[in-house]
């Protein structure tokens, strides 16, 4: 099993959507910069009740740590 841990800045405000089945999904991007190199962007998704609760707090320029 692999574990990915991403710590960086939020690139744009999170977008909360609803699937056709009625499930909530939150989408946002996280940018990680390594010293003098380019920024690597990760597209992240979060599902369910936790996504609904965290949506107002994930804003452009904020710092987050994501594992999955």
N, CA, C and O atoms as CSV, one atom per row, in Angstrom:
chain,resi,resn,atom,element,x,y,z
A,1,UNK,N,N,0.848,-1.173,0.000
A,1,UNK,CA,C,0.000,0.000,0.000
A,1,UNK,C,C,0.891,1.234,0.000
A,1,UNK,O,O,1.901,1.281,0.703
A,2,UNK,N,N,0.513,2.229,-0.790
A,2,UNK,CA,C,1.249,3.480,-0.871
A,2,UNK,C,C,0.474,4.584,-0.161
A,2,UNK,O,O,-0.757,4.590,-0.143
A,3,UNK,N,N,1.220,5.513,0.420
A,3,UNK,CA,C,0.629,6.675,1.073
A,3,UNK,C,C,1.291,7.911,0.500
A,3,UNK,O,O,2.518,7.990,0.435
A,4,UNK,N,N,0.486,8.879,0.084
A,4,UNK,CA,C,0.982,10.130,-0.454
A,4,UNK,C,C,0.620,11.241,0.524
A,4,UNK,O,O,-0.537,11.372,0.923
A,5,UNK,N,N,1.608,12.037,0.907
A,5,UNK,CA,C,1.394,13.162,1.812
A,5,UNK,C,C,1.808,14.425,1.072
A,5,UNK,O,O,2.955,14.555,0.643
A,6,UNK,N,N,0.875,15.347,0.926
A,6,UNK,CA,C,1.103,16.593,0.193
A,6,UNK,C,C,0.882,17.760,1.145
A,6,UNK,O,O,-0.161,17.849,1.793
A,7,UNK,N,N,1.860,18.651,1.230
A,7,UNK,CA,C,1.718,19.867,2.033
A,7,UNK,C,C,2.071,21.046,1.139
A,7,UNK,O,O,3.170,21.110,0.587
A,8,UNK,N,N,1.137,21.977,1.000
A,8,UNK,CA,C,1.400,23.113,0.130
A,8,UNK,C,C,0.284,24.134,0.191
A,8,UNK,O,O,-0.537,24.140,1.108
A,9,UNK,N,N,0.278,25.002,-0.815
A,9,UNK,CA,C,-0.694,26.081,-0.881
A,9,UNK,C,C,-1.852,25.753,-1.803
A,9,UNK,O,O,-1.681,25.094,-2.828
A,10,UNK,N,N,-3.032,26.220,-1.426
A,10,UNK,CA,C,-4.234,26.007,-2.231
A,10,UNK,C,C,-4.194,26.972,-3.408
A,10,UNK,O,O,-3.988,28.172,-3.228
A,11,UNK,N,N,-4.392,26.440,-4.624
A,11,UNK,CA,C,-4.294,27.243,-5.836
A,11,UNK,C,C,-5.554,28.010,-6.179
A,11,UNK,O,O,-5.479,29.076,-6.789
A,12,UNK,N,N,-6.708,27.489,-5.799
A,12,UNK,CA,C,-7.985,28.164,-6.050
A,12,UNK,C,C,-8.985,27.709,-4.999
A,12,UNK,O,O,-8.816,26.661,-4.376
A,13,UNK,N,N,-10.023,28.506,-4.809
A,13,UNK,CA,C,-11.048,28.149,-3.828
A,13,UNK,C,C,-11.637,26.778,-4.164
A,13,UNK,O,O,-11.816,26.440,-5.334
A,14,UNK,N,N,-11.931,26.005,-3.142
A,14,UNK,CA,C,-12.515,24.679,-3.328
A,14,UNK,C,C,-13.914,24.800,-3.927
A,14,UNK,O,O,-14.645,25.748,-3.640
A,15,UNK,N,N,-14.277,23.823,-4.768
A,15,UNK,CA,C,-15.596,23.785,-5.389
A,15,UNK,C,C,-16.346,22.555,-4.897
A,15,UNK,O,O,-15.888,21.426,-5.073
A,16,UNK,N,N,-17.501,22.781,-4.280
A,16,UNK,CA,C,-18.333,21.689,-3.786
A,16,UNK,C,C,-19.386,21.370,-4.842
A,16,UNK,O,O,-20.138,22.244,-5.273
A,17,UNK,N,N,-19.427,20.095,-5.256
A,17,UNK,CA,C,-20.381,19.647,-6.268
A,17,UNK,C,C,-21.189,18.477,-5.709
A,17,UNK,O,O,-20.835,17.888,-4.687
A,18,UNK,N,N,-22.268,18.158,-6.394
A,18,UNK,CA,C,-23.093,17.014,-6.033
A,18,UNK,C,C,-23.161,16.083,-7.231
A,18,UNK,O,O,-23.426,16.526,-8.348
A,19,UNK,N,N,-22.920,14.779,-7.007
A,19,UNK,CA,C,-22.990,13.803,-8.087
A,19,UNK,C,C,-24.447,13.508,-8.420
A,19,UNK,O,O,-25.352,13.957,-7.716
A,20,UNK,N,N,-24.673,12.756,-9.489
A,20,UNK,CA,C,-26.037,12.383,-9.873
A,20,UNK,C,C,-26.694,11.526,-8.798
A,20,UNK,O,O,-27.919,11.491,-8.689
A,21,UNK,N,N,-25.875,10.831,-8.003
A,21,UNK,CA,C,-26.397,9.990,-6.922
A,21,UNK,C,C,-26.643,10.773,-5.639
A,21,UNK,O,O,-27.085,10.204,-4.641
A,22,UNK,N,N,-26.361,12.076,-5.656
A,22,UNK,CA,C,-26.595,12.909,-4.489
A,22,UNK,C,C,-25.436,12.996,-3.517
A,22,UNK,O,O,-25.577,13.582,-2.443
A,23,UNK,N,N,-24.280,12.421,-3.872
A,23,UNK,CA,C,-23.113,12.487,-2.992
A,23,UNK,C,C,-22.349,13.786,-3.233
A,23,UNK,O,O,-22.253,14.265,-4.363
A,24,UNK,N,N,-21.810,14.343,-2.159
A,24,UNK,CA,C,-21.049,15.587,-2.238
A,24,UNK,C,C,-19.578,15.270,-2.519
A,24,UNK,O,O,-19.016,14.322,-1.972
A,25,UNK,N,N,-18.966,16.090,-3.389
A,25,UNK,CA,C,-17.542,15.951,-3.679
A,25,UNK,C,C,-16.926,17.352,-3.752
A,25,UNK,O,O,-17.472,18.251,-4.391
A,26,UNK,N,N,-15.793,17.517,-3.094
A,26,UNK,CA,C,-15.096,18.793,-3.027
A,26,UNK,C,C,-13.821,18.681,-3.852
A,26,UNK,O,O,-13.042,17.746,-3.668
A,27,UNK,N,N,-13.607,19.622,-4.755
A,27,UNK,CA,C,-12.413,19.623,-5.594
A,27,UNK,C,C,-11.569,20.863,-5.337
A,27,UNK,O,O,-12.098,21.966,-5.206
A,28,UNK,N,N,-10.247,20.677,-5.266
A,28,UNK,CA,C,-9.330,21.800,-5.080
A,28,UNK,C,C,-7.945,21.382,-5.556
A,28,UNK,O,O,-7.684,20.193,-5.736
A,29,UNK,N,N,-7.055,22.350,-5.761
A,29,UNK,CA,C,-5.696,22.051,-6.200
A,29,UNK,C,C,-4.703,22.524,-5.140
A,29,UNK,O,O,-4.918,23.526,-4.458
A,30,UNK,N,N,-3.611,21.769,-5.027
A,30,UNK,CA,C,-2.564,22.088,-4.063
A,30,UNK,C,C,-1.236,22.166,-4.812
A,30,UNK,O,O,-0.877,21.247,-5.547
A,31,UNK,N,N,-0.519,23.255,-4.624
A,31,UNK,CA,C,0.778,23.441,-5.262
A,31,UNK,C,C,1.909,23.239,-4.267
A,31,UNK,O,O,1.874,23.748,-3.147
A,32,UNK,N,N,2.927,22.476,-4.705
A,32,UNK,CA,C,4.090,22.200,-3.864
A,32,UNK,C,C,5.332,22.652,-4.621
A,32,UNK,O,O,5.566,22.225,-5.752
A,33,UNK,N,N,6.123,23.514,-3.998
A,33,UNK,CA,C,7.359,24.002,-4.611
A,33,UNK,C,C,8.559,23.415,-3.887
A,33,UNK,O,O,8.611,23.408,-2.657
A,34,UNK,N,N,9.523,22.925,-4.655
A,34,UNK,CA,C,10.751,22.383,-4.090
A,34,UNK,C,C,11.883,23.373,-4.365
A,34,UNK,O,O,12.253,23.599,-5.518
A,35,UNK,N,N,12.404,23.934,-3.348
A,35,UNK,CA,C,13.509,24.900,-3.403
A,35,UNK,C,C,13.442,25.813,-4.621
A,35,UNK,O,O,12.571,26.681,-4.674
A,36,UNK,N,N,14.321,25.652,-5.594
A,36,UNK,CA,C,14.356,26.544,-6.762
A,36,UNK,C,C,13.734,25.934,-8.003
A,36,UNK,O,O,14.031,26.355,-9.121
A,37,UNK,N,N,12.872,24.944,-7.813
A,37,UNK,CA,C,12.271,24.266,-8.953
A,37,UNK,C,C,10.833,24.718,-9.169
A,37,UNK,O,O,10.279,25.483,-8.380
A,38,UNK,N,N,10.242,24.229,-10.254
A,38,UNK,CA,C,8.862,24.577,-10.578
A,38,UNK,C,C,7.892,24.053,-9.528
A,38,UNK,O,O,8.202,23.153,-8.747
A,39,UNK,N,N,6.711,24.651,-9.542
A,39,UNK,CA,C,5.651,24.188,-8.659
A,39,UNK,C,C,4.969,22.976,-9.283
A,39,UNK,O,O,4.649,22.983,-10.472
A,40,UNK,N,N,4.747,21.942,-8.487
A,40,UNK,CA,C,3.999,20.765,-8.924
A,40,UNK,C,C,2.594,20.882,-8.360
A,40,UNK,O,O,2.411,21.088,-7.161
A,41,UNK,N,N,1.592,20.747,-9.241
A,41,UNK,CA,C,0.196,20.891,-8.834
A,41,UNK,C,C,-0.479,19.541,-8.731
A,41,UNK,O,O,-0.288,18.676,-9.585
A,42,UNK,N,N,-1.265,19.362,-7.690
A,42,UNK,CA,C,-2.024,18.147,-7.450
A,42,UNK,C,C,-3.506,18.501,-7.402
A,42,UNK,O,O,-3.907,19.413,-6.678
A,43,UNK,N,N,-4.317,17.782,-8.169
A,43,UNK,CA,C,-5.768,17.934,-8.107
A,43,UNK,C,C,-6.274,16.987,-7.027
A,43,UNK,O,O,-6.013,15.785,-7.075
A,44,UNK,N,N,-6.993,17.526,-6.062
A,44,UNK,CA,C,-7.454,16.741,-4.914
A,44,UNK,C,C,-8.973,16.708,-4.869
A,44,UNK,O,O,-9.645,17.652,-5.284
A,45,UNK,N,N,-9.500,15.602,-4.356
A,45,UNK,CA,C,-10.945,15.444,-4.165
A,45,UNK,C,C,-11.206,14.900,-2.779
A,45,UNK,O,O,-10.440,14.095,-2.250
A,46,UNK,N,N,-12.290,15.352,-2.207
A,46,UNK,CA,C,-12.722,14.883,-0.886
A,46,UNK,C,C,-14.218,14.615,-0.995
A,46,UNK,O,O,-14.951,15.390,-1.610
A,47,UNK,N,N,-14.663,13.528,-0.403
A,47,UNK,CA,C,-16.044,13.096,-0.541
A,47,UNK,C,C,-16.803,13.126,0.791
A,47,UNK,O,O,-16.213,13.041,1.868
A,48,UNK,N,N,-18.126,13.249,0.679
A,48,UNK,CA,C,-19.015,13.054,1.816
A,48,UNK,C,C,-19.188,14.245,2.736
A,48,UNK,O,O,-18.990,15.398,2.352
A,49,UNK,N,N,-19.565,13.925,3.964
A,49,UNK,CA,C,-19.871,14.940,4.969
A,49,UNK,C,C,-18.657,15.804,5.302
A,49,UNK,O,O,-18.784,17.012,5.506
A,50,UNK,N,N,-17.484,15.182,5.356
A,50,UNK,CA,C,-16.259,15.930,5.650
A,50,UNK,C,C,-16.013,16.995,4.580
A,50,UNK,O,O,-15.572,18.100,4.896
A,51,UNK,N,N,-16.294,16.671,3.323
A,51,UNK,CA,C,-16.126,17.636,2.232
A,51,UNK,C,C,-17.032,18.844,2.439
A,51,UNK,O,O,-16.604,19.984,2.256
A,52,UNK,N,N,-18.276,18.598,2.819
A,52,UNK,CA,C,-19.219,19.689,3.057
A,52,UNK,C,C,-18.748,20.602,4.188
A,52,UNK,O,O,-18.857,21.825,4.094
A,53,UNK,N,N,-18.228,20.006,5.248
A,53,UNK,CA,C,-17.801,20.784,6.416
A,53,UNK,C,C,-16.535,21.594,6.160
A,53,UNK,O,O,-16.384,22.692,6.694
A,54,UNK,N,N,-15.623,21.060,5.344
A,54,UNK,CA,C,-14.354,21.747,5.115
A,54,UNK,C,C,-14.382,22.727,3.945
A,54,UNK,O,O,-13.482,23.557,3.821
A,55,UNK,N,N,-15.391,22.650,3.093
A,55,UNK,CA,C,-15.476,23.501,1.901
A,55,UNK,C,C,-15.277,24.997,2.189
A,55,UNK,O,O,-14.554,25.651,1.438
A,56,UNK,N,N,-15.877,25.559,3.225
A,56,UNK,CA,C,-15.712,26.998,3.456
A,56,UNK,C,C,-14.297,27.399,3.887
A,56,UNK,O,O,-13.951,28.580,3.834
A,57,UNK,N,N,-13.493,26.450,4.304
A,57,UNK,CA,C,-12.173,26.761,4.848
A,57,UNK,C,C,-11.032,26.587,3.851
A,57,UNK,O,O,-9.920,27.049,4.104
A,58,UNK,N,N,-11.287,25.937,2.735
A,58,UNK,CA,C,-10.224,25.704,1.751
A,58,UNK,C,C,-10.307,26.815,0.713
A,58,UNK,O,O,-11.100,26.753,-0.227
A,59,UNK,N,N,-9.473,27.828,0.902
A,59,UNK,CA,C,-9.486,29.029,0.075
A,59,UNK,C,C,-8.123,29.253,-0.579
A,59,UNK,O,O,-7.098,28.813,-0.058
A,60,UNK,N,N,-8.119,29.933,-1.710
A,60,UNK,CA,C,-6.900,30.241,-2.452
A,60,UNK,C,C,-5.893,30.917,-1.515
A,60,UNK,O,O,-6.230,31.845,-0.780
A,61,UNK,N,N,-4.656,30.428,-1.560
A,61,UNK,CA,C,-3.582,30.994,-0.741
A,61,UNK,C,C,-3.422,30.348,0.619
A,61,UNK,O,O,-2.396,30.533,1.274
A,62,UNK,N,N,-4.424,29.587,1.060
A,62,UNK,CA,C,-4.337,28.890,2.332
A,62,UNK,C,C,-3.377,27.718,2.253
A,62,UNK,O,O,-3.047,27.249,1.163
A,63,UNK,N,N,-2.933,27.251,3.394
A,63,UNK,CA,C,-2.028,26.099,3.466
A,63,UNK,C,C,-2.805,24.875,3.920
A,63,UNK,O,O,-3.630,24.953,4.830
A,64,UNK,N,N,-2.533,23.735,3.273
A,64,UNK,CA,C,-3.194,22.479,3.640
A,64,UNK,C,C,-2.186,21.340,3.597
A,64,UNK,O,O,-1.148,21.425,2.941
A,65,UNK,N,N,-2.517,20.285,4.305
A,65,UNK,CA,C,-1.797,19.024,4.215
A,65,UNK,C,C,-2.839,17.960,3.895
A,65,UNK,O,O,-3.861,17.843,4.572
A,66,UNK,N,N,-2.562,17.187,2.850
A,66,UNK,CA,C,-3.491,16.175,2.369
A,66,UNK,C,C,-2.785,14.826,2.359
A,66,UNK,O,O,-1.634,14.728,1.934
A,67,UNK,N,N,-3.466,13.798,2.821
A,67,UNK,CA,C,-2.898,12.435,2.732
A,67,UNK,C,C,-3.921,11.527,2.072
A,67,UNK,O,O,-5.130,11.721,2.201
A,68,UNK,N,N,-3.416,10.550,1.375
A,68,UNK,CA,C,-4.321,9.627,0.721
A,68,UNK,C,C,-3.565,8.521,0.030
A,68,UNK,O,O,-4.175,7.643,-0.580
